[in-house]
Amino acid sequence: MNCLSAVHGRFQADLNAAAARVIASGWSILGPEVEAFEQAWAARVGTAHCIGVASGSDALQLALRALDIGPGDEVLTVANAGGYSTQAILAVGARPVFVDIDADSLLMNVGAIGGAVTPRTRALIVTHLYGRMASMPAVLEACRAAGIAVIEDAAQAHGASWAGRQAGAWADLACFSFYPTKNLGALGDGGAVCCADPALAARLRQLRQYGWQPKYQVQLPGGMNSRLDEIQAAFLRVLLPALDAFNAARRQVAACYEATLALLPGGGLPSRPPEAQDVAHLFVLGHPHRDAIRAALLARGIQTDIHYPVPDHLQPGFIARARGLGLLPLSPAGSLPVTEAVAGRVFSLPCHPGLDAGQVERICTALAESW
């Protein structure tokens, strides 16, 4: 699905130099490379503060902890985005409340937010899925009316924007992953939380390092060991200037697939509001005979995947965790009809900057012949 060597090979000399620079510096964690990347990423997103952490999953959990969300609280989210927000919510002892998705965009149904809010609702995590941004003006309007905080899960949306404003610059807190396959990926794990509020930024810097202030003195509860490594920050600094080019290459791949699907029966794709600038993190489509099409493509040497096969509210591990916390019931089967229907249809084609024109043409031909 991804060929990281084809991407990283273009930057081999600069990546080698970055690694050598870190080794020679004597810094391993939370040093000048992390600080420089935090500043660069905050500037790119358009927010005042960036706090580097160990992973995107940790970023979500730390964002919740920074808002002091825990047992007795509810957090709205979706069940079709891989489980990352659900895992973070359960990790802090809160209850995930699932909002169904829009059948066209596959993003949260913003019109259903108000009906999901209860007196215990403290926040909403909105996921910009597959590189597609949610309508943040509408999300913020609904959440401000309900008096709840907003967290953007922008792990799949590096460089995406709505009306020219970047993903990660809208909400109270925004979470990013720099897992290697992301639009901006490190050569290992990494993540960040962005925000405008200096008080939240200060809390996050404490929470990512045990809650210390000063060193070895735990002042904040809920602290974690979640720090971005110097070497990953250095690699990210090398790759960041190429993000726009990476995203343009992804969009070009997606455009070729879209042109093929436009000629196929039932090959419709989500509509794009004119305000949205997507970044094609994944190319996800749907078909009632998904498994047969995937098998036909694999027989021709084309790997596909499913993002994501089981909605969160039906995941046995999440149900067991919620039971252990006394948070059952989660949403029962049948309660999220669009989410559940989509999970049986979606699959993903290869979509990354390492694909060349010949490979994309071969995939398009195979898709048309397998449809």
C-alpha positions in Angstrom: 0.0 0.0 0.0 3.0 2.3 0.6 6.5 2.4 -0.6 8.4 4.5 1.9 11.8 3.7 0.4 10.7 5.4 -2.9 9.9 8.6 -0.9 12.8 8.6 1.6 15.4 7.7 -1.1 15.0 11.2 -2.5 16.2 12.7 0.8 18.8 10.1 1.7 21.7 12.5 2.0 19.7 15.0 4.1 18.3 12.3 6.4 21.8 10.9 6.9 23.1 14.4 7.8 20.2 15.0 10.2 20.9 11.7 12.0 24.6 12.6 12.2 23.8 16.0 13.6 21.6 14.5 16.3 24.3 12.0 17.3 27.0 14.6 17.4 24.8 16.9 19.5 24.5 14.6 22.5 20.8 15.4 22.7 18.3 12.5 22.5 15.0 13.8 23.7 13.4 17.3 24.0 16.4 19.1 22.7 17.0 21.8 20.0 15.6 19.6 17.1 12.3 19.1 18.9 12.0 22.8 19.7 12.9 23.8 16.1 10.3 21.3 14.7 7.6 22.5 17.2 8.1 26.0 16.0 8.1 25.1 12.3 5.0 22.9 12.6 3.1 25.5 14.6 3.9 28.1 11.9 2.8 25.7 9.2 -0.5 24.9 10.9 -1.1 28.5 11.9 -1.4 28.1 15.6 0.6 29.5 18.5 1.9 26.4 20.2 3.0 22.9 19.2 3.9 20.2 21.7 5.8 17.2 20.3 4.8 13.9 21.8 5.6 10.2 21.2 2.6 9.3 18.9 -0.7 10.5 17.5 -2.5 8.2 19.9 -0.7 9.8 22.9 -1.6 13.2 21.4 -5.3 12.4 21.6 -5.0 11.1 25.2 -2.9 14.1 26.3 -5.4 16.5 24.7 -8.2 14.9 26.8 -6.0 15.1 30.0 -5.2 18.7 29.3 -8.9 19.4 29.4 -9.2 17.5 32.6 -11.6 15.0 31.1 -11.9 11.7 33.0 -14.3 9.4 34.8 -17.9 10.6 34.7 -17.4 12.6 31.5 -18.6 11.8 28.0 -16.8 12.6 24.7 -18.5 12.6 21.3 -16.7 10.9 18.4 -17.2 8.6 15.4 -16.9 4.9 15.2 -15.5 4.6 11.7 -12.0 6.1 12.1 -9.8 3.2 13.2 -10.5 3.4 17.0 -7.8 5.9 17.9 -10.2 8.5 19.5 -12.2 5.7 21.2 -9.0 4.2 22.7 -7.9 7.6 24.1 -11.3 8.3 25.6 -11.4 5.0 27.3 -7.8 5.4 28.5 -8.7 8.5 30.5 -11.8 6.7 32.0 -14.4 8.7 30.0 -17.3 7.3 28.0 -17.2 7.5 24.2 -20.5 8.5 22.7 -20.7 7.8 19.0 -22.2 10.1 16.4 -23.2 8.5 13.1 -21.5 9.6 9.9 -22.7 11.3 6.7 -23.2 8.7 3.9 -21.6 10.9 1.3 -18.5 12.3 3.0 -18.0 9.4 5.6 -17.3 12.2 8.1 -19.2 12.9 11.3 -22.8 13.9 10.7 -22.7 17.4 12.1 -26.4 17.7 12.2 -26.5 14.8 14.8 -24.2 16.5 17.3 -26.8 18.4 19.2 -28.9 15.3 19.8 -25.9 13.4 21.2 -25.1 16.0 23.8 -26.0 15.2 27.4 -25.2 17.1 30.7 -22.1 14.9 31.0 -20.7 15.7 27.6 -17.4 17.6 27.9 -15.8 17.5 24.5 -16.1 16.3 20.9 -13.2 14.7 18.9 -13.8 15.4 15.2 -11.7 13.3 12.8 -10.5 14.6 9.4 -10.7 11.2 7.8 -8.8 10.0 4.7 -7.3 13.5 4.2 -10.8 15.1 4.0 -11.6 17.9 6.4 -14.8 18.1 8.3 -16.8 21.3 8.1 -15.2 23.0 11.0 -17.4 26.1 11.0 -20.4 23.9 11.4 -18.7 21.7 14.0 -17.7 24.7 16.1 -21.1 26.3 15.8 -22.7 23.1 17.2 -20.2 22.6 20.0 -20.1 26.2 21.1 -23.9 26.1 21.3 -23.6 23.1 23.5 -20.8 24.5 25.6 -18.3 21.7 24.9 -14.7 21.7 23.9 -13.5 20.6 20.4 -10.5 18.5 19.6 -9.4 18.0 16.0 -7.9 14.6 15.1 -5.9 15.8 12.2 -3.6 12.7 11.9 -4.7 12.1 8.3 -4.9 15.7 7.3 -1.5 17.3 7.2 -1.9 20.3 4.9 -5.6 20.0 4.4 -7.6 23.2 4.7 -11.1 24.6 4.9 -11.6 28.0 3.3 -7.9 28.4 3.4 -7.5 27.7 7.1 -5.3 24.7 7.9 -6.5 21.5 9.6 -5.4 21.9 13.2 -5.9 25.6 13.4 -9.6 25.5 14.3 -10.3 23.7 17.5 -9.3 24.1 21.2 -6.7 21.4 20.6 -5.5 19.6 17.5 -3.7 16.2 17.4 -1.3 15.0 14.7 0.4 11.7 14.1 3.8 11.5 12.3 3.6 7.7 11.8 5.7 6.9 8.7 2.8 6.5 6.3 1.2 9.9 7.1 1.3 12.7 4.7 4.1 14.1 6.8 5.7 11.0 8.4 8.8 10.4 10.5 11.0 7.3 10.2 9.4 6.0 13.4 6.6 7.1 15.7 5.9 10.7 16.6 3.0 13.1 17.3 2.0 16.6 18.3 -0.7 18.6 19.9 -1.3 22.1 18.7 -3.3 24.9 20.4 -3.6 28.6 20.7 -4.1 28.8 24.5 -0.8 29.3 26.4 -2.2 27.8 29.5 -3.2 24.6 27.7 0.2 24.5 26.1 1.9 24.7 29.5 -0.3 21.9 30.8 0.5 19.7 27.8 4.3 20.2 28.3 3.9 19.1 31.9 1.7 16.2 31.1 3.9 14.7 28.3 6.7 14.4 30.9 5.0 12.7 34.0 3.3 15.9 35.2 6.7 17.3 36.4 7.1 20.9 37.4 10.0 21.2 38.2 11.8 18.0 37.3 11.0 15.0 39.5 8.2 16.8 41.2 4.8 15.6 40.0 2.4 18.6 40.2 -0.3 17.5 37.6 -2.2 14.2 37.8 -2.4 12.1 34.7 1.1 12.7 33.4 2.7 10.4 30.9 6.0 9.5 29.4 5.4 10.8 25.9 8.2 12.8 24.3 9.2 13.3 20.7 12.7 12.0 20.0 15.3 14.4 18.7 16.1 12.1 15.8 12.5 11.9 14.6 12.2 15.7 14.9 15.3 16.1 12.8 13.9 13.8 10.1 10.6 15.7 10.2 12.4 19.0 9.6 14.0 17.5 6.5 10.7 16.2 5.1 8.4 19.2 6.1 9.4 21.4 3.2 8.3 18.7 0.8 4.8 18.3 2.3 3.1 20.4 -0.4 4.8 18.4 -3.1 3.8 15.1 -1.4 0.2 16.3 -1.2 0.1 17.4 -4.8 1.4 13.9 -5.8 -1.3 12.2 -3.7 -4.0 14.4 -5.3 -2.7 13.6 -8.8 -3.0 9.8 -8.0 -6.5 10.4 -6.6 -7.5 12.3 -9.7 -6.6 9.4 -11.9 -8.6 7.0 -9.8 -11.6 9.4 -9.8 -11.5 9.7 -13.6 -11.6 5.9 -13.9 -14.5 5.6 -11.4 -16.5 8.2 -13.2 -16.8 5.8 -16.1 -17.9 2.8 -14.0 -21.4 2.0 -12.9 -22.0 2.9 -9.3 -18.5 4.4 -9.0 -19.6 7.5 -7.2 -17.3 9.4 -4.9 -17.9 11.8 -2.0 -18.8 15.3 -3.0 -16.3 18.0 -2.1 -17.5 21.3 -0.8 -15.7 24.2 -2.6 -14.3 25.3 0.8 -12.5 22.0 1.3 -8.9 21.3 0.1 -8.3 17.6 0.7 -4.9 15.9 0.8 -5.7 12.3 -0.3 -4.1 10.6 2.7 -6.0 7.5 1.6 -8.1 6.8 -1.4 -11.2 5.0 -0.1 -14.1 3.9 -2.3 -17.0 1.5 -1.8 -18.6 -1.5 -3.5 -21.2 -4.0 -2.5 -18.9 -6.8 -3.8 -15.8 -5.4 -2.2 -14.1 -8.7 -1.3 -14.4 -10.0 -4.9 -12.9 -6.8 -6.3 -10.0 -6.9 -3.8 -9.3 -10.5 -4.7 -9.3 -9.7 -8.4 -6.9 -6.8 -7.8 -4.6 -8.9 -5.6 -4.5 -11.6 -8.3 -3.0 -8.9 -10.5 -0.4 -7.9 -7.9 -2.3 -4.9 -6.5 -2.6 -4.7 -2.8 -5.6 -3.0 -1.2 -6.7 -2.6 2.4 -9.9 -1.8 4.4 -10.0 1.5 6.4 -11.8 0.4 8.6 -13.4 -3.1 8.8 -15.1 -3.0 12.2 -16.8 0.0 13.8 -15.5 0.9 17.3 -18.8 0.2 19.0 -18.6 -3.4 17.8 -14.9 -4.0 18.7 -14.7 -6.7 21.4 -11.7 -5.1 23.1 -13.4 -1.7 23.4 -16.6 -3.4 24.8 -14.5 -5.3 27.3 -12.7 -2.1 28.4 -15.9 -0.2 28.7 -17.4 -3.1 30.8 -14.3 -2.9 33.1 -14.8 0.8 33.6 -18.5 0.4 34.2 -19.3 2.3 31.0 -21.6 -0.1 29.2 -23.6 0.0 27.2 -21.7 1.4 24.3 -23.8 1.9 21.2 -25.4 -1.4 20.4 -25.3 -3.1 16.9 -27.7 -1.3 14.6 -27.5 2.0 16.4 -25.2 3.6 13.8 -26.7 2.4 10.6 -24.6 4.5 8.2 -21.3 3.6 10.0 -22.2 -0.1 10.0 -23.3 -0.2 6.3 -20.1 1.7 5.2 -17.8 -0.7 7.0 -19.0 -3.6 4.8 -18.3 -1.7 1.6 -15.2 0.4 1.9 -11.7 -0.5 0.7 -8.6 1.5 -0.2 -6.4 1.7 -3.3 -2.7 2.5 -3.1 -2.3 6.3 -2.8 1.1 7.7 -1.9 3.8 9.9 -3.5 6.0 7.0 -4.4 3.6 5.8 -7.2 4.7 6.6 -10.7 2.4 7.2 -13.7 2.8 3.7 -15.0 1.8 2.1 -11.7 -1.2 4.3 -11.4 -2.3 3.5 -14.9 -2.0 -0.2 -14.2 -4.1 0.1 -11.1 -6.8 2.1 -13.0 -6.9 -0.6 -15.7 -7.2 -3.4 -13.2 -9.9 -1.6 -11.3 -12.0 -1.0 -14.4 -11.6 -4.7 -15.4 -12.4 -6.0 -11.9 -15.4 -3.7 -11.2 
